[in-house]
Structure formats: structure tokens, C-alpha cells
Amino acid sequence: MIKIQEQPKKWKTKNSRPKVANKIDNLEKYDVVMVGFPIWWNIAPTIVNTFLEQHDFSGKIVIPFATSGSSGSEEADNYLKPSCKGANFKPSKRFDVDVKKDDIEKWVKSLL
């Protein structure tokens, strides 16, 4: 899991690729991968692209979800999808920053 709290200024360009400290070694075990992030300036933090680009998502389902106070997630999807080539990339689910746990659980159950 990548913890994202505050966006460094160097991450403000859509083409930046900050380093991820650890790679997931056993990703091949999973058929479905859920990727969560805050939306900054209409896109996911670019470290999320770095994470996606350093793993092979071929044949996997990738389900993004995000929090945002006002921005939609469509533009974020447009920048993330090319970073996980070969994946079945689903449209992201956007939650308000004050989302309730019950709402998240209901959404996750709707995916099953």
C-alpha cells in the first residue's frame, strides 16, 4: 500500500514518475486489484502511475477508486488506464472526502 498524504510540488506534472519504495512481489496471485487514491488537480497522484507501470496487470481486472472534494474521476481514469497495459480497467468510483464506511462497504459488495 502506498500512503499519500500531501502532494509534493514535484508531482504536479502529469508526466512525473516518483519512485515507489516497494514493489509487490506476489501480484500474480490476484485476478482483481483495487487501486485507491485522492484526486489532485483532476488526476491521481503520479506515484499511482509509477506503481501501475512497474507491475504486470495483463489479464487482471483493475478497479480504481478515489476521494475528492469536487473533482470527478474521469480525467484520472484517462491518465491511469495507459499505465496498466493489458488490464481490464474499470471506470473508477469517486467518493466524497467525507464518505461513510457503510457507503464503501455497499459499493464493494456491489462488485461481487
N, C-alpha and C positions, 0 to 999 in steps of 0.2 A: 504494500500500500504506500502511495506517495502522499505525504501530508503537505497541503498547500494552504498557507495562511495569509501571506501578503505577497503581492506580485512585485518582484524586484524590477527596477526600471529597465534593465537589460532584456527583460522578457516581453517588452511591449511591442516588438516587431513580430509579425506573423511567421517570419522565416527563422527566427531564433530557435535553437535546439539546446536548451540547458541539459546538463548531464543528470542522469538518474543514478543514484547511489548504488542500487542493487537491481540485478536482473532476476526475474522469476525463473527458477530452474526447471520447474515441473509443469509449465503451462500446457504441455502436450496432453496432460491428463484431463483437461477441461474441454467440453464442447461449447459451453456458453461462458462468456466473460462479460461482466458488467463493469463499466468504467464510469466513475463519478468525479465531478469537478465543479468548481464555481465558474460562472461565465464572467469574463473580464473583457470589456470593450467588444462585446458580441461574439467572442470566441473562447475556446477553452485555453487555459494556460498552456503555453507551447511545450512545457515539460510533459504534458499528456501526449503530444505528438511524438516526442522523443521515446516515451515508454512504448507506444504502439509500434513505432518503427524499429525498435530493437527486438521485437518478438515476431514469430511467425503465426499469423492468425488465419492462415489458409484453411478453409473448411469450417471455421468456427463461427458461431453467432456472437456478434459484439453488440451489446446493449448499453448505450451511453445514457447517463442521467446527470442532471445539473441543477444547481441552485442559482437564482438570480433575483435581484430586487426589481428589475424592469426589463432586461433584455430577453428576447426569445432565444431559442436554441438552434434555429435553422442554419444560421451562418456558422455556428460552431460545428455542426454536422458537416457542412461543406468543407471545412478545413481538417476535420478529423478523418473522414472517410478515406481519403487517399493514403493516409498513414497506416492503414491496416489492409493492405492488398490481399485479395483472395478471401476476405471475410464476408459473411452475410451481415452487413452493417445495418442495424435497425435505426429508425429515427429516434432521436433522444427524447427523453421525458424531462421536462423542466418543472422544477418545484420552486415555489416562493421561498425566500430565505427563512420564513417562519413556519415552514411545513411541519405538520404534526406526524409523529411516529405512526399513528394509525393510517394516515394517508399513504405513507411509503409502503407499509405492510400490505395495504389493499392493492396498490399498484403491482408489487412483486407477486402477489397471489394471482393477479390477472394474467401474468406472463406464463403461468404453469399450465 
